[in-house]
Amino acid sequence: MAYFTPTGFVKVNGEWERTMIYSEREVFTRNGGAYDRGSADAWYGRPAEPHYFTGDTYQSTKIEEVDMSEEEIAAYMAGYNATPFAQKEW
């Protein structure tokens, strides 16, 4: 199982490794992806509720936490926790 972080590290079988594999990271960092949605929820001060969209945000099917893999939930949480003190000023 692999967990991606915003700094480009991946946790594989309990060990952190540096990775530059774009195709795998793209799944989690693309617009509407799990990492993207986590970071957006944190930015706008919303509670952590893991989800992602199959395509662009709000323009495609929304996948809720109950239907997400452990990797997808971890990617969402990595995005949510990437900048814990950065939030939009209203």
TORFIBA-856494 format. One record per atom (N, C-alpha, C, O): residue in one letter; atom name; y, z, x; residue number from 1. Coordinates in steps of 0.2 Angstrom, whole numbers, plus 5000, padded with zeros to 4 digits. Each point is the difference from the previous one (the first is absolute). Layout:
residues N
> A / CA / Y / Z / X / NUM
...
//
This chain:
residues 90
> M / N / 4994 / 5000 / 5004 / 1
> M / CA / 5006 / 5000 / 4996 / 1
> M / C / 5006 / 5000 / 5004 / 1
> M / O / 5000 / 5003 / 5005 / 1
> A / N / 5005 / 4993 / 4994 / 2
> A / CA / 5006 / 4999 / 5004 / 2
> A / C / 5006 / 5003 / 4996 / 2
> A / O / 5001 / 4998 / 4994 / 2
> Y / N / 5004 / 5005 / 5009 / 3
> Y / CA / 5006 / 5002 / 4997 / 3
> Y / C / 5006 / 4997 / 5004 / 3
> Y / O / 5000 / 5002 / 5006 / 3
> F / N / 5004 / 4995 / 4991 / 4
> F / CA / 5006 / 4997 / 5003 / 4
> F / C / 5006 / 5004 / 5000 / 4
> F / O / 5001 / 5003 / 4995 / 4
> T / N / 5003 / 4997 / 5010 / 5
> T / CA / 5006 / 5004 / 5000 / 5
> T / C / 5006 / 4995 / 5001 / 5
> T / O / 4999 / 4994 / 5002 / 5
> P / N / 5007 / 5008 / 4997 / 6
> P / CA / 5006 / 4995 / 5001 / 6
> P / C / 5001 / 4998 / 5007 / 6
> P / O / 5004 / 4995 / 5001 / 6
> T / N / 4993 / 5009 / 5004 / 7
> T / CA / 5002 / 4999 / 5007 / 7
> T / C / 4994 / 4995 / 5003 / 7
> T / O / 5001 / 4999 / 5006 / 7
> G / N / 4995 / 4999 / 4990 / 8
> G / CA / 4995 / 4995 / 5002 / 8
> G / C / 4994 / 5003 / 5003 / 8
> G / O / 4996 / 4997 / 5004 / 8
> F / N / 5002 / 5009 / 4994 / 9
> F / CA / 4994 / 5003 / 5002 / 9
> F / C / 4995 / 5000 / 4995 / 9
> F / O / 5002 / 5000 / 4994 / 9
> V / N / 4992 / 5000 / 5007 / 10
> V / CA / 4995 / 5000 / 4995 / 10
> V / C / 4995 / 5006 / 5002 / 10
> V / O / 4998 / 5001 / 5006 / 10
> K / N / 4999 / 5002 / 4989 / 11
> K / CA / 4995 / 5006 / 5001 / 11
> K / C / 4993 / 4997 / 4998 / 11
> K / O / 4999 / 4998 / 4995 / 11
> V / N / 4997 / 5001 / 5010 / 12
> V / CA / 4993 / 4997 / 4999 / 12
> V / C / 4995 / 5005 / 5002 / 12
> V / O / 5000 / 5002 / 5006 / 12
> N / N / 4996 / 5000 / 4990 / 13
> N / CA / 4995 / 5005 / 5001 / 13
> N / C / 5003 / 5006 / 5003 / 13
> N / O / 4997 / 5003 / 5005 / 13
> G / N / 5008 / 5000 / 4993 / 14
> G / CA / 5003 / 5006 / 5002 / 14
> G / C / 5005 / 4999 / 5007 / 14
> G / O / 5002 / 5005 / 5002 / 14
> E / N / 4998 / 4989 / 5001 / 15
> E / CA / 5004 / 4999 / 5006 / 15
> E / C / 5006 / 4996 / 4998 / 15
> E / O / 4999 / 4995 / 4997 / 15
> W / N / 5007 / 5007 / 5006 / 16
> W / CA / 5006 / 4996 / 4999 / 16
> W / C / 5000 / 4994 / 5006 / 16
> W / O / 4999 / 5001 / 5005 / 16
> E / N / 5002 / 4993 / 4992 / 17
> E / CA / 5001 / 4994 / 5005 / 17
> E / C / 5006 / 4996 / 4998 / 17
> E / O / 5002 / 5000 / 4994 / 17
> R / N / 5001 / 4997 / 5011 / 18
> R / CA / 5005 / 4996 / 4999 / 18
> R / C / 4998 / 4993 / 4998 / 18
> R / O / 4995 / 4998 / 5003 / 18
> T / N / 5008 / 4999 / 4992 / 19
> T / CA / 4998 / 4994 / 4998 / 19
> T / C / 5005 / 4995 / 4998 / 19
> T / O / 5006 / 5002 / 4998 / 19
> M / N / 4993 / 4992 / 5004 / 20
> M / CA / 5005 / 4995 / 4998 / 20
> M / C / 4997 / 4994 / 4996 / 20
> M / O / 5002 / 4994 / 5000 / 20
> I / N / 4993 / 5008 / 4996 / 21
> I / CA / 4997 / 4995 / 4996 / 21
> I / C / 5004 / 4999 / 4994 / 21
> I / O / 5000 / 5004 / 4995 / 21
> Y / N / 5004 / 4991 / 5005 / 22
> Y / CA / 5004 / 4998 / 4994 / 22
> Y / C / 4997 / 4999 / 4994 / 22
> Y / O / 5002 / 5003 / 4994 / 22
> S / N / 4992 / 4994 / 5005 / 23
> S / CA / 4997 / 4998 / 4994 / 23
> S / C / 4998 / 5006 / 4996 / 23
> S / O / 5000 / 5000 / 4994 / 23
> E / N / 4998 / 5005 / 5010 / 24
> E / CA / 4998 / 5006 / 4996 / 24
> E / C / 5006 / 5004 / 4998 / 24
> E / O / 5000 / 5003 / 4995 / 24
> R / N / 5005 / 4998 / 5009 / 25
> R / CA / 5006 / 5004 / 4999 / 25
> R / C / 5004 / 4996 / 4994 / 25
> R / O / 5003 / 5003 / 4996 / 25
> E / N / 4996 / 4991 / 5004 / 26
> E / CA / 5004 / 4996 / 4994 / 26
> E / C / 4998 / 5002 / 4993 / 26
> E / O / 5004 / 5000 / 4996 / 26
> V / N / 4989 / 5002 / 5004 / 27
> V / CA / 4998 / 5002 / 4993 / 27
> V / C / 5003 / 5006 / 4998 / 27
> V / O / 5002 / 5001 / 4994 / 27
> F / N / 5000 / 5003 / 5010 / 28
> F / CA / 5003 / 5007 / 4998 / 28
> F / C / 5008 / 4999 / 5001 / 28
> F / O / 5003 / 5005 / 4997 / 28
> T / N / 5000 / 4991 / 5007 / 29
> T / CA / 5007 / 5000 / 5001 / 29
> T / C / 5004 / 4995 / 4996 / 29
> T / O / 5006 / 5000 / 5000 / 29
> R / N / 4990 / 4995 / 4997 / 30
> R / CA / 5004 / 4995 / 4996 / 30
> R / C / 5004 / 5002 / 4994 / 30
> R / O / 4998 / 5006 / 4998 / 30
> N / N / 5006 / 4990 / 4999 / 31
> N / CA / 5004 / 5002 / 4994 / 31
> N / C / 4995 / 5001 / 4995 / 31
> N / O / 4996 / 4996 / 4998 / 31
> G / N / 5004 / 5010 / 4999 / 32
> G / CA / 4996 / 5002 / 4994 / 32
> G / C / 4994 / 5003 / 5002 / 32
> G / O / 4996 / 5003 / 4996 / 32
> G / N / 5002 / 4997 / 5011 / 33
> G / CA / 4994 / 5004 / 5003 / 33
> G / C / 5001 / 5007 / 4999 / 33
> G / O / 5005 / 5003 / 4999 / 33
> A / N / 4989 / 5001 / 5003 / 34
> A / CA / 5000 / 5007 / 4999 / 34
> A / C / 5005 / 5003 / 5005 / 34
> A / O / 5003 / 5005 / 4997 / 34
> Y / N / 4998 / 4993 / 5009 / 35
> Y / CA / 5004 / 5003 / 5005 / 35
> Y / C / 5008 / 4999 / 4997 / 35
> Y / O / 5004 / 5005 / 5000 / 35
> D / N / 4997 / 4989 / 4998 / 36
> D / CA / 5007 / 4998 / 4997 / 36
> D / C / 5001 / 5005 / 4994 / 36
> D / O / 5006 / 5002 / 5000 / 36
> R / N / 4990 / 4999 / 4996 / 37
> R / CA / 5001 / 5004 / 4994 / 37
> R / C / 5001 / 5007 / 5001 / 37
> R / O / 5004 / 5003 / 4997 / 37
> G / N / 4992 / 4999 / 5008 / 38
> G / CA / 5001 / 5007 / 5002 / 38
> G / C / 5007 / 5002 / 5003 / 38
> G / O / 5003 / 5005 / 4999 / 38
> S / N / 4999 / 4990 / 5005 / 39
> S / CA / 5007 / 5001 / 5004 / 39
> S / C / 5005 / 4999 / 4994 / 39
> S / O / 5005 / 5004 / 5001 / 39
> A / N / 4994 / 4992 / 4995 / 40
> A / CA / 5005 / 4999 / 4994 / 40
> A / C / 5001 / 5006 / 4996 / 40
> A / O / 5005 / 5003 / 4998 / 40
> D / N / 4989 / 5000 / 5000 / 41
> D / CA / 5000 / 5006 / 4996 / 41
> D / C / 5004 / 5006 / 5004 / 41
> D / O / 5004 / 5003 / 4997 / 41
> A / N / 4994 / 4998 / 5009 / 42
> A / CA / 5004 / 5005 / 5004 / 42
> A / C / 5007 / 4999 / 5000 / 42
> A / O / 5004 / 5004 / 4999 / 42
> W / N / 4998 / 4989 / 5003 / 43
> W / CA / 5007 / 4999 / 5000 / 43
> W / C / 5004 / 5001 / 4994 / 43
> W / O / 5006 / 5003 / 5000 / 43
> Y / N / 4991 / 4996 / 4994 / 44
> Y / CA / 5004 / 5001 / 4994 / 44
> Y / C / 4998 / 5007 / 4997 / 44
> Y / O / 5002 / 5001 / 4994 / 44
> G / N / 4995 / 5003 / 5010 / 45
> G / CA / 4999 / 5007 / 4998 / 45
> G / C / 4995 / 5001 / 4994 / 45
> G / O / 5000 / 5005 / 4997 / 45
> R / N / 4996 / 4990 / 5002 / 46
> R / CA / 4994 / 5001 / 4995 / 46
> R / C / 4994 / 5004 / 5003 / 46
> R / O / 4999 / 5000 / 5006 / 46
> P / N / 4998 / 5003 / 4990 / 47
> P / CA / 4994 / 5003 / 5002 / 47
> P / C / 4994 / 4996 / 5003 / 47
> P / O / 5000 / 4994 / 4998 / 47
> A / N / 4996 / 5008 / 5006 / 48
> A / CA / 4995 / 4996 / 5003 / 48
> A / C / 4994 / 4999 / 4994 / 48
> A / O / 4997 / 5004 / 4998 / 48
> E / N / 5003 / 4990 / 5000 / 49
> E / CA / 4995 / 4997 / 4995 / 49
> E / C / 4997 / 4994 / 5003 / 49
> E / O / 5003 / 4994 / 4998 / 49
> P / N / 4992 / 5006 / 5006 / 50
> P / CA / 4997 / 4994 / 5003 / 50
> P / C / 4999 / 4994 / 4996 / 50
> P / O / 4997 / 5001 / 4994 / 50
> H / N / 5005 / 4994 / 5008 / 51
> H / CA / 4999 / 4993 / 4996 / 51
> H / C / 5003 / 4995 / 5004 / 51
> H / O / 5003 / 5001 / 5006 / 51
> Y / N / 4995 / 4993 / 4992 / 52
> Y / CA / 5003 / 4994 / 5004 / 52
> Y / C / 4999 / 4994 / 4995 / 52
> Y / O / 4997 / 5000 / 4994 / 52
> F / N / 5006 / 4994 / 5008 / 53
> F / CA / 5000 / 4994 / 4995 / 53
> F / C / 4995 / 4995 / 5004 / 53
> F / O / 5000 / 5000 / 5006 / 53
> T / N / 4997 / 4996 / 4990 / 54
> T / CA / 4996 / 4995 / 5003 / 54
> T / C / 5004 / 4994 / 5004 / 54
> T / O / 4997 / 4996 / 5004 / 54
> G / N / 5009 / 5003 / 4994 / 55
> G / CA / 5005 / 4996 / 5003 / 55
> G / C / 5006 / 5003 / 5000 / 55
> G / O / 5001 / 5006 / 5003 / 55
> D / N / 5005 / 4990 / 4996 / 56
> D / CA / 5006 / 5003 / 5000 / 56
> D / C / 5001 / 5006 / 4996 / 56
> D / O / 4997 / 5000 / 4994 / 56
> T / N / 5007 / 5005 / 5008 / 57
> T / CA / 5002 / 5006 / 4995 / 57
> T / C / 5003 / 4998 / 4994 / 57
> T / O / 5004 / 4996 / 4999 / 57
> Y / N / 4993 / 5007 / 4995 / 58
> Y / CA / 5001 / 4999 / 4993 / 58
> Y / C / 4999 / 4993 / 4998 / 58
> Y / O / 5002 / 4998 / 4994 / 58
> Q / N / 4996 / 4997 / 5010 / 59
> Q / CA / 4999 / 4993 / 4998 / 59
> Q / C / 4992 / 4999 / 5000 / 59
> Q / O / 4998 / 4994 / 4999 / 59
> S / N / 4998 / 5011 / 5002 / 60
> S / CA / 4993 / 4999 / 5000 / 60
> S / C / 4996 / 5006 / 4997 / 60
> S / O / 5004 / 5005 / 4998 / 60
> T / N / 4990 / 4995 / 5002 / 61
> T / CA / 4996 / 5005 / 4997 / 61
> T / C / 5001 / 5007 / 5005 / 61
> T / O / 4999 / 5000 / 5006 / 61
> K / N / 5002 / 5005 / 4990 / 62
> K / CA / 5001 / 5007 / 5003 / 62
> K / C / 4993 / 5003 / 5001 / 62
> K / O / 4996 / 5001 / 4995 / 62
> I / N / 5002 / 5002 / 5011 / 63
> I / CA / 4994 / 5003 / 5001 / 63
> I / C / 5001 / 5008 / 5001 / 63
> I / O / 5004 / 5002 / 5004 / 63
> E / N / 4993 / 5002 / 4991 / 64
> E / CA / 5002 / 5007 / 5000 / 64
> E / C / 4995 / 5003 / 5005 / 64
> E / O / 4995 / 4997 / 5002 / 64
> E / N / 5006 / 5010 / 5000 / 65
> E / CA / 4996 / 5004 / 5004 / 65
> E / C / 4993 / 5000 / 4999 / 65
> E / O / 4996 / 4999 / 5004 / 65
> V / N / 5002 / 5001 / 4990 / 66
> V / CA / 4993 / 5001 / 4998 / 66
> V / C / 4996 / 4994 / 5002 / 66
> V / O / 4994 / 5000 / 5001 / 66
> D / N / 5010 / 4994 / 5000 / 67
> D / CA / 4996 / 4994 / 5002 / 67
> D / C / 5001 / 4998 / 5007 / 67
> D / O / 4999 / 4994 / 5002 / 67
> M / N / 5004 / 5010 / 5002 / 68
> M / CA / 5002 / 4999 / 5007 / 68
> M / C / 4995 / 5003 / 5004 / 68
> M / O / 4996 / 5005 / 4999 / 68
> S / N / 5003 / 4991 / 5007 / 69
> S / CA / 4995 / 5003 / 5005 / 69
> S / C / 5003 / 5006 / 5004 / 69
> S / O / 5006 / 5001 / 5000 / 69
> E / N / 4990 / 5002 / 5004 / 70
> E / CA / 5003 / 5006 / 5004 / 70
> E / C / 5005 / 4997 / 5005 / 70
> E / O / 5005 / 5003 / 5001 / 70
> E / N / 4994 / 4991 / 5002 / 71
> E / CA / 5004 / 4997 / 5005 / 71
> E / C / 5007 / 4998 / 4996 / 71
> E / O / 5005 / 5001 / 5003 / 71
> E / N / 4995 / 4996 / 4991 / 72
> E / CA / 5006 / 4999 / 4997 / 72
> E / C / 5004 / 5006 / 4998 / 72
> E / O / 5006 / 5000 / 5001 / 72
> I / N / 4991 / 5005 / 4997 / 73
> I / CA / 5003 / 5006 / 4999 / 73
> I / C / 5003 / 5003 / 5006 / 73
> I / O / 5006 / 5003 / 5000 / 73
> A / N / 4991 / 4997 / 5006 / 74
> A / CA / 5002 / 5002 / 5006 / 74
> A / C / 5006 / 4996 / 5002 / 74
> A / O / 5005 / 5003 / 5003 / 74
> A / N / 4995 / 4990 / 4996 / 75
> A / CA / 5006 / 4996 / 5002 / 75
> A / C / 5006 / 5002 / 4995 / 75
> A / O / 5005 / 5000 / 5003 / 75
> Y / N / 4994 / 5001 / 4991 / 76
> Y / CA / 5005 / 5002 / 4995 / 76
> Y / C / 5003 / 5007 / 5003 / 76
> Y / O / 5006 / 5000 / 5001 / 76
> M / N / 4990 / 5005 / 5001 / 77
> M / CA / 5003 / 5006 / 5002 / 77
> M / C / 5003 / 5000 / 5007 / 77
> M / O / 5005 / 5003 / 5001 / 77
> A / N / 4993 / 4992 / 5003 / 78
> A / CA / 5003 / 4999 / 5007 / 78
> A / C / 5007 / 4997 / 4998 / 78
> A / O / 5005 / 5002 / 5004 / 78
> G / N / 4996 / 4994 / 4992 / 79
> G / CA / 5006 / 4997 / 4998 / 79
> G / C / 5005 / 5005 / 4997 / 79
> G / O / 5006 / 5001 / 5002 / 79
> Y / N / 4991 / 5003 / 4994 / 80
> Y / CA / 5004 / 5006 / 4996 / 80
> Y / C / 5002 / 5005 / 5005 / 80
> Y / O / 5006 / 5003 / 5000 / 80
> N / N / 4990 / 4998 / 5005 / 81
> N / CA / 5002 / 5006 / 5005 / 81
> N / C / 5003 / 4997 / 5007 / 81
> N / O / 5001 / 5004 / 5004 / 81
> A / N / 5000 / 4990 / 4996 / 82
> A / CA / 5003 / 4997 / 5006 / 82
> A / C / 5007 / 5002 / 5002 / 82
> A / O / 5001 / 5002 / 5006 / 82
> T / N / 5003 / 4999 / 4989 / 83
> T / CA / 5007 / 5003 / 5001 / 83
> T / C / 5001 / 5005 / 4995 / 83
> T / O / 5004 / 4999 / 4995 / 83
> P / N / 4993 / 5007 / 5006 / 84
> P / CA / 5001 / 5005 / 4995 / 84
> P / C / 5007 / 5003 / 4998 / 84
> P / O / 5001 / 5002 / 4994 / 84
> F / N / 5004 / 4996 / 5010 / 85
> F / CA / 5006 / 5003 / 4998 / 85
> F / C / 5005 / 4994 / 4999 / 85
> F / O / 5006 / 5002 / 4998 / 85
> A / N / 4992 / 4992 / 5002 / 86
> A / CA / 5004 / 4994 / 4998 / 86
> A / C / 5000 / 4999 / 4993 / 86
> A / O / 4994 / 4998 / 4998 / 86
> Q / N / 5011 / 5002 / 4998 / 87
> Q / CA / 5000 / 4999 / 4993 / 87
> Q / C / 5007 / 4996 / 4998 / 87
> Q / O / 5005 / 5001 / 5004 / 87
> K / N / 4994 / 4995 / 4991 / 88
> K / CA / 5006 / 4997 / 4998 / 88
> K / C / 5005 / 5005 / 4998 / 88
> K / O / 4998 / 5005 / 4996 / 88
> E / N / 5008 / 4994 / 5005 / 89
> E / CA / 5006 / 5004 / 4998 / 89
> E / C / 5003 / 4997 / 4993 / 89
> E / O / 5002 / 4995 / 5000 / 89
> W / N / 4997 / 5009 / 4995 / 90
> W / CA / 5002 / 4997 / 4994 / 90
> W / C / 5008 / 5002 / 4999 / 90
> W / O / 5003 / 4998 / 4994 / 90
//
